[in-house]
Amino acid sequence: MKQLINVTVLIVSCASITLTGCAVGPNYIKPSAANPTSFSIPKGWKIAQPNDQNIPNDWWMLFHDPVLNQLESQVEHSNQSLAQQFAALRQARALVTADTAPLFPSFTLNETSNRNRYSSGSFSFQPGRIFDSHSLNMQSSWELDVWGSIRRQIEADVASMQASASQVAATRLSLQSQLAADYFQLRADDTQESLLQNTIKVYEQYVELTKNRFDEGIAAETDLIQAKTQLKTAQTQMIDLGVQRSQLQHAIAVLVGKAPSEIEIQKATLTDFNLSIPVTIPSELLERRPDIAVAERNAAAASAKIGVAEAAFFPTINLTGNIGYQSNVYNNLIGPANYGWGISPSVSLPIFDGGQRLGGYRESVAQYDQAVANYRQVVLTAFQNVEDNLSAAAILTNEISVQNEAVDLAKQNLELTRSQYLAGTVNYLNVITAQASLLTSQINAIQIKSRQFVAGVQLVVALGGGWDKSKEPDLSKK
């Protein structure tokens, strides 16, 4: 019993050393990064105030489109790219659990039974005898984390797990924004198709008008051919829209985790663009962008791995032991006479390895420097994203206003040209030119409007969507 008490005291002492020992390597400090004081806010936008409503998690509802809302709700549960990121997060959690285990001793219980016979020609005192051997023992091994190698590895694993959690959010936001962009482009195609349908009806009327004039000998045959050509060109444009629309619908189907044949989005035109989002201040952007959180946590993991590499230069202290029973009779195996134990501490000190440890250490330092540079670049890119889309919001608003004026002027020009043609003062080529100009202006207006919606989506994403790092749970405690 006294020996067992001594072993227990030794184990407790070693545990105290392990848990209170130093951890070599740098303690992580969040890298500095660019942080401007403000954004270039366009006219009509404002800086968010404390009483302003934050961007909601279901940020797409800001566009007030029921079909978009229904599609976006499926991404979280059905998208396979997002499912991969969730699986990666579970792997990261499991790795933390696995790498925490070496902080504690491992115990193994073994039971063995052997029957042996000495050969008649052996040098044994009892040749030809058959004998039994039974043992029941518990073995233990423990590498003392005196220099903090295991603790630094756990620190790296936790940071990587947190990066995986942020990557889930970043992937989710990316997929949701891609779906919204595809959806609004699809609606732009629907709007353009509706425009072409109306245009084709007008062109058919022009063909009929020109045919009547040709039959009456007022118009030349070339005028009739030109009118028919214009009509067929518009019909071709409308047919071609079907290719792009089907591809967009297929892309949306994949984003919501369905086969392309399983989804059918009914046609509808673009609504008026009306989106107002209070713009956060730059310093808050660092808490609202999941990609920034990923880069920062990767830097933290790289910092901890420097400590792991540095600990390799110091001695490794191992403690192994066993306790159990051994007897040649199984019935009385567990008894005081058969009891035994042993303990074997060992120290391993690296002397020469050809620069392997030094190379590993330098590699970890370089990886940390790379991670810090990546973090700073991600921050700069985030600020650029916000500024780009704020500028786009202002420029496109002005552009659509000017383009609408161009559409109105093109309509007036077509009416005047048509009147002049009927009066015989201009030939039919002038009418075709006016028609083409109007159609081009109308298509441009639709495309600019769709770009407004996409820029709105991209601005929401640039501001971090509905994600907020400060509201995420502390995964290190999971």
C-alpha positions in Angstrom: 0.0 0.0 0.0 2.9 2.3 0.8 4.4 1.8 -2.7 1.0 2.6 -4.3 0.7 5.8 -2.3 4.2 6.8 -3.4 3.3 6.1 -7.1 0.1 8.2 -6.6 2.1 11.1 -5.2 4.6 10.9 -8.1 1.8 11.0 -10.7 0.1 14.0 -8.9 3.4 15.8 -8.8 4.0 15.2 -12.5 0.5 16.4 -13.3 1.2 19.6 -11.4 4.4 20.2 -13.4 2.5 19.5 -16.7 -0.4 21.8 -16.0 1.7 24.7 -14.6 4.8 24.3 -16.8 5.9 27.0 -19.2 4.8 27.0 -22.8 7.5 28.0 -25.2 6.8 30.1 -28.3 5.1 33.4 -28.8 1.8 34.3 -27.1 -0.6 35.3 -29.9 -1.4 39.0 -30.5 -3.9 39.9 -33.1 -2.0 41.4 -36.1 -2.5 45.0 -36.9 -4.2 45.9 -40.2 -5.4 48.9 -42.1 -8.5 50.5 -40.5 -9.7 53.7 -42.2 -11.9 56.0 -40.2 -14.8 56.2 -42.6 -16.2 55.1 -46.0 -17.0 57.3 -48.9 -20.8 57.4 -48.3 -22.8 58.3 -51.5 -25.7 60.8 -51.3 -28.8 59.2 -49.9 -26.8 56.7 -47.7 -25.9 57.2 -44.0 -23.7 55.8 -41.3 -25.4 53.3 -39.1 -26.5 54.6 -35.7 -26.8 52.6 -32.5 -30.6 52.6 -32.9 -30.5 51.4 -36.5 -31.6 47.9 -37.3 -28.6 45.6 -38.1 -28.6 43.6 -41.3 -30.7 40.6 -40.5 -29.5 37.0 -40.8 -32.1 36.5 -43.6 -30.8 39.6 -45.3 -32.3 38.7 -48.7 -35.7 39.6 -47.3 -34.6 43.2 -47.7 -35.5 42.8 -51.4 -39.1 41.9 -50.6 -39.3 39.0 -53.1 -41.3 36.0 -51.8 -39.8 33.6 -54.4 -36.2 34.6 -53.5 -37.0 34.2 -49.8 -38.3 30.7 -50.5 -35.2 29.7 -52.5 -32.7 31.2 -50.0 -34.2 29.3 -47.1 -33.2 26.0 -48.8 -29.4 26.8 -49.0 -28.8 26.3 -45.3 -30.2 22.7 -45.3 -29.7 21.4 -48.8 -26.5 22.9 -50.4 -23.8 20.3 -50.6 -20.9 22.7 -50.6 -22.1 24.0 -47.3 -22.6 20.5 -46.1 -18.9 19.9 -46.8 -18.0 22.9 -44.7 -20.1 21.6 -41.8 -18.3 18.3 -42.0 -15.0 20.1 -42.0 -16.1 21.9 -38.8 -17.0 18.6 -37.1 -13.5 17.2 -38.1 -11.9 20.3 -36.5 -13.9 19.8 -33.3 -12.9 16.1 -33.2 -9.2 17.0 -33.7 -9.3 19.3 -30.7 -10.7 16.4 -28.6 -8.0 14.0 -29.9 -5.1 16.4 -29.4 -6.2 17.2 -25.8 -5.9 13.6 -24.8 -2.0 13.6 -24.4 -2.4 16.1 -21.6 -3.5 13.1 -19.4 -2.0 9.6 -18.9 -3.2 6.8 -21.0 -4.2 3.5 -19.3 -4.4 0.1 -20.8 -5.8 -3.1 -19.1 -4.3 -6.3 -20.4 -5.1 -10.0 -19.6 -3.0 -12.8 -21.0 -3.0 -16.5 -20.6 -0.3 -18.8 -22.0 0.3 -22.6 -22.0 3.9 -23.7 -22.8 5.8 -26.9 -23.0 9.6 -27.2 -22.5 11.1 -29.3 -25.3 12.8 -32.5 -24.2 16.0 -31.3 -25.7 16.1 -28.0 -23.9 18.4 -27.0 -21.1 15.5 -26.5 -18.8 15.5 -28.2 -15.4 12.1 -29.7 -16.3 12.2 -30.9 -19.9 8.9 -31.9 -21.4 6.9 -30.2 -18.7 3.7 -28.3 -19.6 3.0 -25.1 -17.6 0.6 -22.2 -17.5 1.1 -18.5 -17.1 -1.6 -15.9 -16.4 -1.3 -12.2 -16.0 -3.6 -9.2 -15.4 -2.0 -5.8 -15.4 -2.7 -2.2 -16.1 -0.1 -0.2 -18.1 0.2 3.5 -18.2 2.2 6.0 -20.3 2.5 9.7 -20.2 4.5 12.4 -21.9 4.8 15.3 -19.6 4.0 18.6 -21.4 6.7 20.5 -19.6 7.5 22.9 -22.5 3.9 23.3 -23.7 4.1 21.5 -27.0 0.8 19.8 -26.5 -0.9 22.9 -25.1 0.3 24.9 -28.1 -1.0 22.2 -30.5 -4.4 22.4 -28.7 -4.2 26.2 -29.1 -3.6 25.8 -32.8 -6.4 23.3 -33.1 -8.9 25.5 -31.3 -8.0 28.5 -33.6 -8.4 26.2 -36.6 -11.7 25.0 -35.4 -12.9 28.6 -35.0 -11.6 29.4 -38.5 -13.7 26.4 -39.7 -16.8 27.8 -38.0 -16.2 31.2 -39.7 -15.6 29.4 -43.0 -19.0 27.9 -42.7 -20.5 31.4 -42.4 -18.3 32.7 -45.3 -19.4 29.8 -47.5 -23.0 30.2 -46.6 -22.9 33.9 -47.3 -21.1 33.3 -50.6 -23.7 30.7 -51.7 -26.6 32.9 -50.7 -25.2 35.9 -52.5 -24.6 33.8 -55.7 -28.1 32.6 -55.6 -29.5 36.1 -55.3 -27.3 37.4 -58.1 -28.4 34.5 -60.4 -32.0 35.1 -59.4 -32.0 38.8 -60.3 -30.2 38.1 -63.6 -32.9 35.5 -64.3 -35.6 38.2 -63.5 -33.7 40.5 -65.9 -34.0 37.9 -68.6 -37.7 37.6 -67.9 -38.1 41.3 -68.1 -36.2 41.4 -71.4 -38.3 38.6 -72.7 -41.4 40.5 -71.9 -40.0 43.6 -73.6 -39.2 41.5 -76.7 -42.6 40.0 -76.8 -44.1 43.5 -76.9 -41.5 44.6 -79.4 -42.3 41.6 -81.7 -46.0 42.5 -81.7 -45.1 46.1 -82.7 -42.7 44.7 -85.4 -45.5 42.4 -86.7 -47.7 45.5 -87.1 -44.9 47.2 -89.0 -44.6 44.2 -91.3 -48.3 44.3 -92.0 -48.2 48.1 -92.5 -45.3 47.8 -94.9 -46.9 44.9 -96.8 -50.1 46.9 -97.3 -48.0 49.9 -98.6 -46.1 47.5 -100.9 -49.3 46.0 -102.2 -50.5 49.6 -102.9 -47.3 50.4 -104.7 -46.3 53.0 -102.1 -43.4 51.1 -100.5 -40.5 49.3 -102.2 -40.1 45.5 -101.8 -36.8 46.2 -99.9 -38.8 48.0 -97.2 -40.9 44.8 -96.7 -37.8 42.7 -96.6 -36.2 45.0 -94.0 -39.3 44.9 -91.9 -39.4 41.1 -91.9 -35.7 40.9 -91.1 -36.2 43.2 -88.1 -39.0 41.0 -86.9 -37.0 37.8 -87.3 -34.0 39.4 -85.5 -36.2 40.2 -82.5 -37.6 36.7 -82.5 -34.1 35.3 -82.5 -33.1 37.5 -79.6 -36.1 36.2 -77.5 -35.3 32.6 -78.3 -31.7 33.1 -77.3 -32.8 34.4 -74.0 -34.2 30.9 -73.2 -30.7 29.5 -73.2 -29.4 31.8 -70.5 -32.5 31.6 -68.5 -32.4 27.8 -68.4 -28.8 27.9 -67.3 -29.5 30.3 -64.5 -32.4 28.2 -63.4 -30.2 25.1 -63.4 -27.5 27.0 -61.4 -30.1 28.0 -58.8 -31.3 24.4 -58.5 -27.8 23.2 -57.7 -27.4 26.0 -55.1 -30.5 24.8 -53.3 -29.4 21.2 -53.5 -31.7 19.9 -56.2 -31.3 18.4 -59.6 -31.9 20.9 -62.4 -35.0 19.0 -63.6 -36.6 19.4 -60.1 -37.1 23.1 -60.1 -39.2 25.4 -62.2 -39.2 29.2 -61.5 -42.2 31.0 -62.8 -41.5 34.0 -65.0 -41.8 37.5 -63.5 -40.3 40.9 -64.2 -37.9 42.9 -62.1 -39.5 45.1 -59.5 -38.3 48.7 -58.7 -35.0 48.8 -56.9 -35.5 50.1 -53.4 -32.8 49.1 -50.9 -31.5 51.2 -48.0 -28.8 49.8 -45.7 -27.1 51.9 -43.0 -23.4 51.5 -43.6 -21.3 50.3 -40.7 -18.1 52.2 -39.7 -14.9 50.5 -40.9 -13.8 49.2 -37.5 -17.0 47.3 -37.1 -16.4 45.6 -40.5 -13.7 43.5 -38.8 -16.5 41.9 -36.7 -19.0 41.5 -39.5 -17.0 39.7 -42.3 -16.6 36.0 -41.8 -13.7 35.8 -44.3 -11.8 38.3 -42.1 -12.4 36.0 -39.1 -11.2 33.0 -41.0 -7.9 34.8 -41.9 -7.4 36.1 -38.4 -8.0 32.6 -36.8 -5.6 31.0 -39.3 -3.0 33.5 -38.1 -3.6 32.5 -34.5 -3.2 28.8 -35.4 0.0 29.6 -37.2 1.4 31.5 -34.2 0.6 28.5 -31.9 2.4 26.1 -34.2 5.6 28.1 -33.7 5.5 27.1 -30.1 5.0 23.4 -31.1 8.1 23.6 -33.4 10.2 25.4 -30.7 9.3 22.8 -28.0 11.0 20.2 -30.2 14.4 21.6 -29.2 13.8 20.7 -25.5 14.0 17.3 -23.7 11.0 15.0 -23.9 10.0 13.5 -20.5 8.1 10.3 -20.5 6.6 8.3 -17.6 5.6 4.7 -18.0 4.4 2.3 -15.4 2.5 -0.9 -14.8 0.6 -2.6 -12.0 -1.0 -6.0 -11.9 -0.9 -9.7 -11.0 0.9 -12.7 -12.4 0.5 -16.4 -11.6 0.6 -19.9 -13.1 -2.8 -20.7 -11.6 -5.8 -18.7 -12.9 -8.1 -19.3 -9.9 -5.9 -17.3 -7.4 -4.5 -14.8 -9.9 -5.6 -11.8 -7.9 -3.8 -12.1 -4.6 -1.2 -10.3 -2.5 1.5 -12.9 -3.4 1.0 -12.3 -7.2 0.9 -8.5 -7.0 3.6 -6.4 -8.7 4.3 -2.9 -10.1 6.9 -0.9 -11.9 7.6 2.7 -13.0 10.0 3.9 -15.6 10.7 7.6 -16.1 12.8 8.5 -19.2 14.3 11.7 -20.6 15.1 12.1 -24.3 17.3 15.1 -25.3 17.8 15.9 -29.0 21.5 16.2 -29.9 21.9 16.2 -33.6 19.3 15.8 -36.4 20.9 17.4 -39.4 18.8 20.6 -39.0 15.4 18.9 -39.1 14.1 20.7 -36.0 15.6 24.1 -37.1 14.0 23.7 -40.5 10.7 22.9 -39.0 10.9 26.0 -36.7 11.8 28.3 -39.6 9.0 26.9 -41.6 6.4 27.6 -38.9 7.7 31.2 -38.5 7.4 31.7 -42.3 3.9 30.2 -42.3 2.9 32.6 -39.5 4.3 35.6 -41.6 2.3 34.3 -44.5 -0.9 34.0 -42.5 -0.5 37.6 -41.1 0.1 39.0 -44.7 -3.0 37.1 -45.9 -5.1 38.5 -43.0 -4.0 42.1 -43.8 -4.7 41.6 -47.5 -8.2 40.2 -46.7 -8.9 43.3 -44.6 -7.8 45.6 -47.4 -9.9 43.7 -49.9 -12.9 43.9 -47.6 -12.6 47.7 -47.4 -12.3 47.8 -51.2 -15.4 45.6 -51.6 -17.5 48.1 -49.5 -16.1 51.1 -51.3 -16.6 49.5 -54.7 -20.3 48.7 -54.1 -21.0 52.0 -52.4 -19.7 53.7 -55.6 -21.7 51.2 -57.7 -24.9 52.0 -55.8 -24.4 55.8 -56.4 -23.3 55.5 -60.0 -25.9 52.9 -61.1 -28.7 55.0 -59.6 -27.6 58.0 -61.6 -27.0 55.8 -64.7 -30.5 54.3 -64.7 -32.0 57.8 -64.4 -30.0 58.9 -67.5 -30.8 55.7 -69.3 -34.5 56.1 -68.7 -34.3 59.5 -70.3 -32.6 58.0 -73.3 -35.4 55.5 -73.6 -38.0 58.3 -73.6 -36.0 60.2 -76.3 -35.7 57.0 -78.4 -39.5 56.5 -78.2 -40.0 60.1 -79.4 -37.5 59.7 -82.2 -39.3 56.5 -83.4 -42.7 58.2 -83.4 -41.3 61.2 -85.4 -39.5 58.9 -87.8 -42.6 56.7 -88.4 -44.6 59.8 -89.1 -42.0 61.0 -91.6 -41.9 57.6 -93.3 -45.7 57.5 -93.7 -45.4 61.1 -95.1 -42.8 59.8 -97.6 -40.0 62.2 -96.4 -37.6 59.4 -95.2 -37.1 55.8 -96.3 -37.7 52.7 -94.2 -34.1 52.4 -93.2 -34.6 55.4 -90.9 -37.5 53.5 -89.2 -35.4 50.4 -88.7 -32.6 52.5 -87.2 -35.0 54.2 -84.8 -36.5 50.9 -83.8 -33.1 49.3 -83.1 -32.1 52.4 -81.1 -35.2 52.2 -78.9 -34.8 48.4 -78.3 -31.1 48.8 -77.5 -31.9 51.6 -75.0 -34.7 49.5 -73.4 -32.4 46.5 -73.0 -29.7 48.6 -71.5 -32.1 50.0 -69.0 -33.1 46.5 -67.9 -29.4 45.4 -67.6 -28.5 48.5 -65.6 -31.5 47.7 -63.3 -30.3 44.1 -62.8 -26.9 45.4 -62.0 -28.4 47.6 -59.4 -29.9 44.6 -57.7 -26.7 42.6 -57.9 -24.7 45.6 -56.6 -27.2 45.7 -53.7 -26.5 42.0 -53.0 -22.8 42.6 -53.2 -23.0 45.6 -50.8 -24.8 43.5 -48.2 -22.2 40.8 -48.6 -19.3 43.3 -48.4 -20.8 44.5 -45.1 -20.8 40.9 -43.8 -24.4 40.0 -44.4 -26.2 39.1 -41.2 -23.2 37.5 -39.6 -21.6 39.1 -36.5 -18.4 37.5 -35.1 -19.0 39.1 -31.7 -22.3 37.2 -31.3 -20.8 33.8 -32.1 -20.3 31.3 -29.3 -16.9 30.7 -27.9 -16.0 27.4 -29.6 -12.9 26.9 -27.4 -15.2 26.0 -24.6 -17.2 23.4 -26.5 
